[in-house]
Amino acid sequence: MIKKESRNVARLRRHERIRKVVNGVRKINGTAECPRLSVFRSNAHIHAQIIDDTVGRTLVSCSSTTLKLENGSNVEAAKKVGAEIAKLAVAQGIEKVVFDRSGYLYHGRVKALAEAARENGLKF
């Protein structure tokens, strides 16, 4: 009998594959000029960070917990987090980012966060 891996283990494998080094270059990598917008979603909340991977520093972060949203696990909360992270990034002079979906499907809350960030000034 073949043991099926959990959803989170499969997601983490996809996340590793997305960010691996190919021919000496990382597929998705944040730099000072173009940092990485990383998304994490749990059952209860959604989090977003803009990261400069060259120095390993988080430049901007926002989540449904910091916004104190009543329900942080729906599409509306993701839209608010996306809009807020874009506003914070633009205020710091960050306009262009690389989107890292962290192994999640580009659907639902992840898609809503990305589209809200685009509508509020981020380019990716």
MARLUM-669257 format. One record per residue (C-alpha): z, y, x negated; residue in one letter. Coordinates in steps of 0.1 Angstrom, whole numbers, padded with zeros to 4 digits, always signed. Example, Ala and Ser with C-alpha at 12.3 -4.5 7.8 and 13.67 -1.06 7.14 Angstrom:
// MARLUM-669257
+0078-0045-0123a
+0071-0011-0137s
END
This chain:
// MARLUM-669257
+0000+0000+0000m
-0010+0034-0014i
+0017+0060-0012k
+0006+0094+0002k
+0017+0125-0017e
+0034+0152+0002s
+0016+0184+0013r
+0035+0205-0012n
+0028+0182-0041v
-0009+0183-0032a
-0008+0221-0029r
+0009+0224-0063l
-0019+0202-0078r
-0045+0225-0063r
-0026+0255-0076h
-0026+0241-0112e
-0063+0232-0109r
-0072+0267-0097i
-0054+0284-0126r
-0063+0260-0154k
-0080+0270-0186v
-0118+0262-0188v
-0136+0268-0221n
-0108+0289-0234g
-0107+0312-0203v
-0083+0309-0174r
-0102+0307-0140k
-0077+0331-0122i
-0058+0354-0146n
-0042+0387-0141g
-0047+0414-0167t
-0035+0450-0170a
-0068+0463-0156e
-0071+0436-0129c
-0038+0420-0120p
-0033+0389-0099r
-0022+0390-0063l
-0003+0358-0057s
+0008+0346-0022v
+0036+0323-0013f
+0042+0311+0022r
+0072+0291+0035s
+0079+0280+0070n
+0100+0311+0077a
+0085+0339+0055h
+0055+0351+0034i
+0057+0367+0000h
+0032+0385-0021a
+0033+0397-0058q
+0010+0415-0080i
+0013+0401-0115i
+0001+0410-0150d
-0002+0376-0167d
-0008+0391-0202t
+0028+0402-0204v
+0042+0380-0176g
+0055+0408-0155r
+0055+0414-0118t
+0042+0449-0111l
+0046+0450-0073v
+0062+0427-0048s
+0067+0426-0011c
+0077+0400+0015s
+0086+0396+0051s
+0123+0394+0040t
+0122+0428+0022t
+0105+0443+0053l
+0132+0428+0074k
+0108+0415+0100l
+0123+0396+0129e
+0097+0368+0126n
+0083+0364+0091g
+0063+0333+0098s
+0034+0346+0119n
+0001+0363+0114v
+0014+0397+0124e
+0041+0395+0097a
+0014+0386+0071a
-0007+0416+0081k
+0023+0439+0076k
+0031+0424+0042v
-0005+0427+0031g
-0007+0463+0042a
+0026+0472+0025e
+0017+0455-0008i
-0016+0473-0008a
+0001+0507-0003k
+0026+0500-0030l
-0001+0489-0054a
-0023+0519-0047v
+0007+0542-0052a
+0011+0526-0087q
-0027+0531-0095g
-0037+0495-0089i
-0069+0492-0069e
-0086+0460-0082k
-0069+0426-0081v
-0077+0389-0084v
-0066+0370-0053f
-0046+0338-0060d
-0040+0318-0028r
-0017+0294-0047s
-0034+0263-0034g
-0031+0272+0003y
-0062+0272+0025l
-0077+0306+0031y
-0069+0305+0067h
-0042+0319+0091g
-0014+0338+0074r
-0030+0338+0039v
-0063+0352+0053k
-0044+0378+0074a
-0025+0390+0043l
-0057+0392+0022a
-0077+0411+0049e
-0048+0436+0055a
-0046+0442+0018a
-0084+0449+0016r
-0082+0473+0046e
-0054+0493+0029n
-0073+0499-0004g
-0072+0468-0026l
-0105+0454-0039k
-0110+0417-0046f
END
